[in-house]
Amino acid sequence: MAYKQKQNTTIMNEADSATAALREEQISSYKKTKQRMQQRRTRWNNVRSVLLSPLGILSAGFGLEGFLIPNGLIDGGVTGISLLTNQQTGISLSILIVLINVPFILLGWKQIGKAFSIKSIICIGVLAILIVVVPYPVITNDKVLIAVFGGFFLGAGIGLTIRGGAVIDGTEILAIHLSRRRSISVGDFIMLFNILIFSVAAWLHTIEMALYSILTYMAAAKTIDFILDGIEEFTGVTIISPHTEVIADIIKHKMGHGLTIYTGNKGFGKHGDQHNTEIIYTVVTRLEISRLRQEVEKIDPNAFIVMQSVNDAHGGMVKKRPLSH
């Protein structure tokens, strides 16, 4: 009897050991897979940086040399200051772009990181060299076309460089630094900074020149937003309704989107008492907002729907399926 108990105990221990070994093997396999994915992601980020930054530098150089510099227009930010100083003093634009950006890059060294600053110094240096070396053709003398397309190519250059993990215009670094120390947003600071630049341009040159330069800045800013935020604009949608399950089923199976359901505490509304309620949160493209609203209204015309802009979205089921109306 004792022998049988001992034998059973031995078998159980061996089974436990085998289970533990299998679990360790699964954990080890998961860690290796995760490590491989991280290495693959790191390699892709490095490749993307190598590809995007040179494209951005070439585009920015084309915008400056092919449109803005020959026609005396400026942009906002550090680039605008460099162009304005070049027009007034005759100092080489390449030298000015490097010198004026240096304080901002040093600030970025502290605020963002060493790798970012080194990449930015390289990109700014290469842009300065391209402006001197590459003979970009002058495309047009029409001021509207110069403002729009000069801003477009310059904005594309700045946006692609940021996508590559660097900057060629350090204004936003200063804006981020001041927003952390003062009660001013990044957007407000950049707007005030550029108002000052264009006011000086109007005083030194003409109001017409300043107005065309503002058009250049607007074209550049829109292009940067387009490149950084992606082609699709996303909207986060929060839905509160007693018919959560039906609405969730429509979003998942009919529209092909992922969603999150969480529990909230409903306030004192027209029903009087406070009680728990389920809340749906999902992310859709701007083209799908109307359809989502129609689907929800079919189920619950009184559903409470809140929408807010989402700059970009990755993962999940946001891009899994094509639009189907």
C-alpha positions in Angstrom: 0.0 0.0 0.0 2.8 2.4 1.0 4.6 1.4 -2.2 1.5 2.3 -4.3 1.1 5.7 -2.6 4.8 6.4 -3.2 4.5 5.3 -6.8 1.4 7.6 -7.2 3.3 10.5 -5.6 6.2 9.9 -8.0 3.9 9.9 -11.0 2.2 13.1 -9.8 5.5 14.8 -9.3 6.6 13.8 -12.7 3.4 15.1 -14.2 3.8 18.4 -12.3 7.4 18.6 -13.6 6.3 17.9 -17.1 3.6 20.6 -16.9 6.0 23.1 -15.4 8.5 22.3 -18.2 5.8 22.7 -20.8 4.7 26.0 -19.3 8.3 27.3 -19.2 8.8 26.2 -22.8 5.6 28.1 -23.8 6.8 31.2 -21.9 10.2 31.0 -23.5 8.7 30.6 -26.9 6.4 33.6 -26.3 9.4 35.7 -25.2 11.4 34.7 -28.2 8.5 35.6 -30.5 8.0 38.9 -28.8 11.7 39.7 -29.1 11.8 38.8 -32.8 8.8 41.2 -33.3 10.5 44.0 -31.4 13.7 43.5 -33.5 11.6 43.5 -36.7 9.9 46.7 -35.6 13.2 48.3 -34.8 14.7 47.4 -38.2 11.6 48.7 -39.9 11.8 52.0 -38.0 15.5 52.3 -39.0 14.7 51.6 -42.6 11.8 54.1 -42.6 14.1 56.8 -41.0 16.8 56.2 -43.7 14.2 56.5 -46.5 12.0 59.3 -45.2 14.6 61.8 -44.0 16.5 62.1 -47.4 13.1 62.4 -49.2 12.1 65.2 -46.8 15.4 67.0 -47.2 15.2 66.9 -51.0 11.6 68.1 -50.9 12.4 71.0 -48.5 15.3 72.0 -50.7 13.1 72.0 -53.8 10.5 74.2 -52.0 13.1 76.7 -51.0 15.3 76.9 -54.1 12.6 76.2 -56.7 9.9 78.5 -55.4 10.5 80.7 -52.3 14.1 82.0 -52.4 14.1 83.3 -56.1 10.8 85.1 -55.5 11.5 86.6 -52.1 8.8 84.8 -50.1 9.3 83.4 -46.6 7.7 80.7 -44.4 7.1 80.6 -40.7 9.4 79.3 -37.9 13.1 79.0 -38.0 13.1 78.7 -41.8 11.2 82.0 -42.1 13.7 83.8 -39.8 16.6 82.4 -41.9 15.0 83.6 -45.1 14.2 87.0 -43.7 17.7 87.4 -42.3 19.2 86.3 -45.6 17.2 88.9 -47.5 18.2 91.7 -45.1 21.9 90.9 -44.6 23.0 88.8 -47.6 24.4 86.1 -45.3 24.3 82.6 -46.8 21.0 80.9 -46.2 22.8 77.6 -45.6 24.8 79.1 -42.7 21.8 80.8 -41.2 19.7 77.6 -41.3 22.4 75.8 -39.3 23.2 78.6 -36.9 19.6 79.6 -36.0 18.6 75.9 -35.6 21.5 75.1 -33.2 20.0 76.5 -30.0 16.7 74.6 -30.7 18.5 71.3 -31.4 20.5 71.7 -28.1 17.2 72.3 -26.4 15.8 69.1 -28.1 18.9 67.2 -26.7 17.5 67.8 -23.2 13.8 67.7 -24.0 13.6 64.7 -26.4 16.8 62.8 -26.6 20.3 62.4 -27.9 19.4 60.3 -31.0 16.8 62.8 -32.1 19.2 65.7 -31.8 22.0 63.9 -33.7 19.6 62.9 -36.5 18.3 66.5 -36.7 21.8 68.0 -36.9 22.6 65.7 -39.7 19.4 66.5 -41.6 19.9 70.3 -41.2 23.5 70.0 -42.3 22.6 68.0 -45.4 19.8 70.5 -46.2 22.3 73.4 -45.9 24.7 71.6 -48.3 21.9 70.8 -50.8 20.8 74.4 -51.0 24.4 75.3 -52.1 25.2 72.3 -54.3 22.1 71.2 -56.0 20.9 73.4 -58.9 17.2 73.3 -58.4 15.3 74.8 -61.3 13.1 77.9 -60.8 9.6 76.6 -61.5 7.4 79.7 -61.9 7.1 83.5 -61.2 3.4 83.4 -60.4 3.1 84.4 -56.7 0.1 82.4 -55.9 1.6 79.2 -57.4 4.9 80.0 -55.6 3.1 80.4 -52.2 1.0 77.3 -52.6 3.5 74.9 -54.1 6.5 76.3 -52.3 4.6 75.8 -49.0 3.5 72.3 -50.2 7.1 71.1 -50.9 8.6 72.7 -47.9 5.8 71.3 -45.6 6.2 67.9 -47.2 9.9 68.0 -46.4 9.4 69.0 -42.8 6.7 66.4 -42.3 8.7 63.5 -43.9 11.7 64.4 -41.8 9.6 64.4 -38.6 8.3 61.0 -39.7 11.9 59.9 -40.0 12.6 60.9 -36.4 14.2 64.3 -36.9 13.5 68.0 -37.6 14.8 70.6 -40.0 12.9 73.4 -38.3 13.3 73.7 -34.5 10.4 75.9 -33.7 8.2 73.1 -32.3 11.0 72.0 -29.9 10.9 75.5 -28.3 7.1 75.4 -28.3 7.1 72.0 -26.5 9.7 73.4 -24.0 7.7 76.5 -23.2 4.4 74.6 -23.0 5.8 72.6 -20.2 6.9 75.6 -18.2 4.2 78.1 -19.1 0.4 78.0 -19.4 0.5 78.2 -23.2 -0.2 75.4 -25.7 2.2 74.4 -28.5 -0.2 75.6 -31.2 -0.8 79.0 -29.5 3.0 79.6 -29.2 3.7 78.6 -32.9 0.9 80.9 -34.0 2.2 83.9 -31.9 5.7 83.2 -33.1 4.7 83.3 -36.7 2.5 86.4 -36.3 5.6 88.1 -35.1 7.7 86.9 -38.1 5.1 88.0 -40.7 4.6 91.3 -38.9 8.3 92.0 -39.2 8.2 90.9 -42.9 5.4 93.4 -43.6 7.3 96.2 -41.9 10.6 95.4 -43.7 9.0 94.7 -47.1 5.4 95.1 -48.1 2.1 93.9 -46.7 1.5 92.0 -50.0 4.7 90.1 -49.6 3.7 89.2 -46.0 0.3 88.0 -47.1 1.8 85.7 -49.8 4.1 84.4 -47.1 1.2 83.7 -44.8 -0.3 81.7 -47.7 2.9 79.8 -48.0 2.9 79.0 -44.3 -0.7 77.8 -44.4 0.1 75.5 -47.3 3.1 74.1 -45.5 1.2 73.7 -42.2 -1.6 71.8 -43.9 0.8 69.5 -45.8 2.7 68.7 -42.5 -0.6 67.8 -40.8 -1.6 65.6 -43.8 1.7 63.7 -43.6 1.9 63.4 -39.9 -1.8 62.5 -39.3 -2.1 60.1 -42.2 -4.4 60.0 -45.2 -7.4 59.0 -43.2 -8.8 61.1 -40.5 -10.2 59.1 -37.6 -13.0 59.9 -35.2 -13.4 58.4 -31.7 -17.1 57.7 -31.0 -18.6 57.2 -27.6 -22.2 55.7 -27.5 -24.4 55.4 -24.4 -27.6 53.5 -24.9 -29.6 50.7 -23.1 -29.3 48.7 -26.3 -25.5 48.2 -26.0 -25.4 44.6 -27.1 -27.3 45.2 -30.3 -25.3 48.3 -31.2 -22.0 46.5 -30.5 -23.1 43.6 -32.7 -23.8 46.0 -35.6 -20.4 47.7 -35.2 -18.5 44.4 -35.0 -20.2 42.3 -37.6 -21.8 44.8 -40.0 -19.2 47.5 -40.0 -16.2 45.4 -39.3 -14.7 47.5 -36.5 -13.4 46.7 -33.0 -14.8 48.4 -30.0 -14.4 48.6 -26.2 -17.3 48.3 -23.8 -16.8 49.7 -20.3 -19.1 50.4 -17.4 -20.0 53.9 -16.3 -22.2 55.5 -13.6 -25.1 57.4 -15.2 -25.9 60.7 -13.6 -29.2 62.2 -12.6 -31.0 62.5 -15.9 -34.7 62.6 -16.9 -35.1 59.1 -15.5 -34.2 60.4 -12.0 -32.0 57.8 -10.3 -28.4 57.1 -10.6 -27.5 53.7 -12.0 -24.7 51.8 -13.9 -24.7 51.8 -17.7 -22.5 50.2 -20.4 -20.6 52.6 -22.7 -19.3 51.7 -26.2 -16.2 53.3 -27.6 -15.0 52.7 -31.2 -12.9 54.4 -33.8 -14.1 55.0 -37.4 -12.9 56.9 -40.4 -14.7 60.2 -41.3 -16.4 58.5 -44.2 -18.1 56.0 -41.9 -19.5 58.5 -39.3 -22.8 59.1 -41.2 -23.3 55.3 -41.6 -22.6 54.6 -37.9 -25.0 57.3 -36.8 -27.7 55.9 -39.0 -27.2 52.4 -37.7 -27.3 53.5 -34.1 -30.5 55.7 -34.7 -32.3 52.6 -36.2 -31.8 50.8 -32.9 -32.1 53.7 -30.5 -33.1 57.2 -31.7 -32.4 58.6 -28.2 -28.8 57.2 -28.0 -26.3 59.6 -26.6 -23.4 59.9 -29.1 -20.1 61.9 -28.5 -17.5 62.3 -31.2 -13.9 63.6 -31.0 -11.0 63.8 -33.5 -8.3 61.2 -33.4 -5.0 62.2 -35.0 -4.0 58.7 -35.9 -4.9 55.1 -35.0 -2.9 51.9 -35.2 -3.7 48.2 -34.6 -7.1 46.8 -33.8 -9.7 46.6 -36.5 -9.7 50.2 -37.7 -8.2 49.3 -41.2 -9.0 45.6 -41.3 -11.8 45.8 -43.8 -12.6 48.0 -46.8 -15.6 50.4 -46.7 -18.9 48.8 -47.6 -22.0 50.8 -47.9 
